[in-house]
């Protein structure tokens, strides 16, 4: 049986309350712990609210 898994891109933008905003704050504080060699990729897409 064939199986396809779709993983949607992470959305981010101004006043982002989700994971990307939390990640950026963690990086700014110098508290981020890399797992592996740091070569992982993450799909992301910027969105604006009007």
C-alpha positions, 0 to 999 in steps of 0.5 A: 500500500502506497502512502503519501504524507503532506507536511504543510509549511509553517506560517509566520508574520508580525505578532506571530503567537505560534512556534516561529515566534517562540523559536525566534525569542529562544534564539535571541536569548541564546537558549536554543539547543541544536539537535544533530549537525544543524543541517535540517531544513524547515519550510516556512511561508510569510503571511500578512494580516490586513 
